[in-house]
Amino acid sequence: MSGHQLIRMEEVQLGGNENKGNLMMTVGKLLFWTDLIFLAFVYSSVKSGSLVYPLWFLGQGALALTLLIIGRIKRGALTE
């Protein structure tokens, strides 16, 4: 019985990074999609002289890309 529990514990420990990677990729994708909403305001913001929306757009885009890259690395290949 303890042998089966040991194998199960090892499987759970190995799958932790995959779950974290998937979560990070999901959050990154959501940030990219919400970033597209701010893209609609970038032109009017620059035209009026404010840089709030362009900076927000760039910052959120960089964060989303970072989460996608780190999540992809943590998740690893889908076929092993």
Rosetta blueprint (number, residue, H / E / L):
1 M L
2 S H
3 G H
4 H H
5 Q H
6 L H
7 I H
8 R H
9 M H
10 E H
11 E H
12 V H
13 Q H
14 L H
15 G L
16 G H
17 N H
18 E H
19 N H
20 K H
21 G H
22 N H
23 L H
24 M H
25 M H
26 T H
27 V H
28 G H
29 K H
30 L H
31 L H
32 F H
33 W H
34 T H
35 D H
36 L H
37 I H
38 F H
39 L H
40 A H
41 F H
42 V H
43 Y H
44 S H
45 S H
46 V H
47 K H
48 S H
49 G L
50 S L
51 L L
52 V H
53 Y H
54 P H
55 L H
56 W H
57 F H
58 L H
59 G H
60 Q H
61 G H
62 A H
63 L H
64 A H
65 L H
66 T H
67 L H
68 L H
69 I H
70 I H
71 G H
72 R H
73 I H
74 K H
75 R H
76 G L
77 A L
78 L L
79 T L
80 E L
